[in-house]
Amino acid sequence: MPDVKVERILEDPELYIIRVDDDRIKYFEATWDIPEGITYNAYLMKLDGATVLFDLSKREYTELFMEALKKLVDPEEITHVVIHHTEPDHTGALPAFLEANGYRAKLIGTSFAKRFLEGFYGEKVVENFHAIKDGEEMRIGGKTFRFITVPWLHWPDTMITYVVEDKLIFSCDAGGGYGIPKTIDDSDEEVVREYLPHVTKYIVTVIGHYHKYIVQNIKKLKAMGIVDEAQMILPGHGLIWKKNPARIFEHYERVGAGVPTEGKILVLYDSMYGFVESRMEIVLDELKRLGKKPVVYRFTDKEAPAVSDILGEVPDSEAIIIGASTFEADVHPRVRYALLEILDKANYEKPVLIVGAFGWGGVAGKKIETLISRSKFDHVDTVESRGMPRPEDKERLREGVMKLLSWL
């Protein structure tokens, strides 16, 4: 059952998190398998003469969110609502909140945010909206709020808020991740270790199409000096970062840049009747013999891994090996779908080896080559043959692995 956690984060300024834990969701954005669930984080800051709400929650959890909010403050007392990103998992509760607030609060966001909110919820929602400029500062309740745009991280409307005096970064989707961590913050290293793979998966599936902007925007924030000096980073999903705030942006930067883990090779294949699998067993044996650590995802008559999990493995792989059957004069549909998503969401400069098997005509290898040629990936070799692998095929497979590793 979905739950809500309300905790005081700071005494001065008086700051709270309202975290809705969504364990009911199965497919984020109706696409990505997330059995690990997700949280929607909103924050409330009480200041001298002002009360600021940072983001809200998903529409279907409006009642849960509003009940939690009312335990902290009368909604009519909220003077400002900062909208970092208008996607409905952060703004779905906005219409109900404004009704309870009597439309008194000033909404703050980018000009894109204003347009999106008007489109999502109607003109009345944005009647009291202030569109910020990049780097604009505003005095609220004795504090200096600096608003910094980080477009395409991951919508054009996205911004962060930096509270200057307290060195707090409210970052919404930037710094977020899938999962429902056991703790509110990064104080428990075991929780962090379990959580970070969900962050990687989140980055690739949600922001991956724009991953170059991850690096650009974090460089922008670092150049301003606020990442290193931040006392806390408060995202819209997952853990708050206060033990080591910069760690989450460093992780984002590594994923955005595709920094590899030494020895990690992603192996993805289908095998309908064992012909591709018999080839991949040779490939895997060769990789292990040469000291590599293959991470394997296979589509067979007994298993079908989530493409979202496969995507999360791409950024830190040194190389990728794709094995595919020719299926109705094309690439096997499951491998084809996984590959198309990789090329869209995780398009990095990494070497690729293609392995194929066919019955009467080999097509999959050439079609994958064509797709790879239009991407940043580097096609190293294609080893494709009919039926079961013959001795010469086995030798070619070993040679293909050696060629692949020579690129590293």
Residue, then its C-alpha position, 0 to 999 in steps of 0.5 A: m500500500p502507498d505510504v507517506k512519510v513526513e519528517r523534519i529535516l532541519e531545525d533552522p530553517e524549519l524544513y520538512i519532507i513529505r514523501v509519498d512511497d508508491d509501491r503500487i506503480k509497475y511501469f514508470e511513464a507507462t513504459w519502464d518496469i520498476p518493481e522497486g517502486i518510486t517516491y515522490n518528494a515534496y518539501l515544506m520550509k517555514l520562514d519568518g513571514a513566509t511558508v514555501l512548498f517545493d513541488l507536490s505529488k502525483r494526482e492519484y495520491t492527492e488526498l494522501f499528500m494533502e492530509a500529510l501537508k495539513k498536519l504541518v501547516d494550514p494550506e492557506e498559510i503557504t505563500h510560495v510554491v516552487i515548481h522545479h519541473t511540471e511533470p505530473d508526478h510532481t504537480g498532479a496535486l497542484p489543482a487541489f492544493l490551490e483550491a485549499n490554498g484559496y489561490r493565494a500562493k505565488l507560483i515560481g518556475t520557468s516560462f516553460a513551466k507556466r506554459f505546461l501548467e496552463g496546458f495540463y490544468g487550465e489558465k486559473v492555475v497560473e494566474n499568480f505565476h512568476a516566471i524566473k530568469d536563469g540565475e534570478e534571486m528572490r528574497i523570501g522570508g529572510k532567505t535568498f532563493r537563487f533559481i537556476t535553469v537546467p534545461w533538458l534535465h530532463w524537460p525544457d522547464t527544469m530548474i533547481t533552487y539554491v537557498v544561499e544562506d543555508k547552502l541547500i539545493f532543491s533539485c527535483d528530478a536531477g539527483g532522483g532515482y527509482g526505489i523506496p529507500k528504507t531511510i530518508d537520507d544517505s546516512d546508511e551506506e548499505v541503503v545507498r549501495e542498494y539504491l544507486p543501481h536504481v538511480t542509474k536505471y532511472i537516469v538512463t530510462v528517464i533522462g537518457h535520451y538527453h544524457k549529454y545535457i546531464v554532463q553540461n548542466i552539472k558542469k554549469l552547477k559546479a562552475m557556480g561553486i554550489v555543488d561542492e559547497a552544498q550542505m544538502i541536495l534534496p531531489g524529487h525522488g528517492l534519498i536526500w543527500k546530506k552526508n555526502p551531497a556531491r556524491i549524487f551529482e558525481h554519480y549522475e555525471r559518470v552515468g551521463a558520460g558513460v564512464p566504464t567499470e573496468g572489465k564489465i561487458l554487457v551481453l544481450y541475446d535471444s535464443m529461441y531453440g539454443f542456436v544463439e545460446s550455444r554461440m554465446e556460451i563460447v563468447l562468455d567462456e572466452l570473456k571469462r578466460l580473458g579476465k572480463k566480467p560479463v553481465v548477461y541478459r537473455f531472452t529465451d522461452k523461460e525468461a524475458p528481462a525488463v528492458s529498463d534493467i538492461l538499459g541501466e547496465v549500458p553506461d558503465s559497460e566497457a563494451i556490448i555483445i549482441g546475439a540475435s536470431t534472424f526472425e521473419a527476415d528481421v532481428h528477433p523482436r525482443v532484441r530489436y526492441a531492446l536495441l532500439e531503446i539502447l540506441d535512443k536512451a543509452n547511445y554511447e561511444k562503446p564497441v559492439l560485437i554482433v553474433g547471429a544465427f539463422g536457419w535459411g537466411g541470415v538477416a539479423g546481423k546486417k540489420i543490427e549493423t545498419l542500426i549501429s552505424r547510425s549511432k555513436f556505438d562502434h561496430v567491431d565485427t559480426v559473426e553470423s552463421r547457420g544452424m549449430p556452430r561449426p569448428e570454424d564458427k567457434e574460432r571466428l567467435r573467439e577472434g571476434v571477442m579478441k577484436l572487441l577487447s582490442w578496442l578497449 
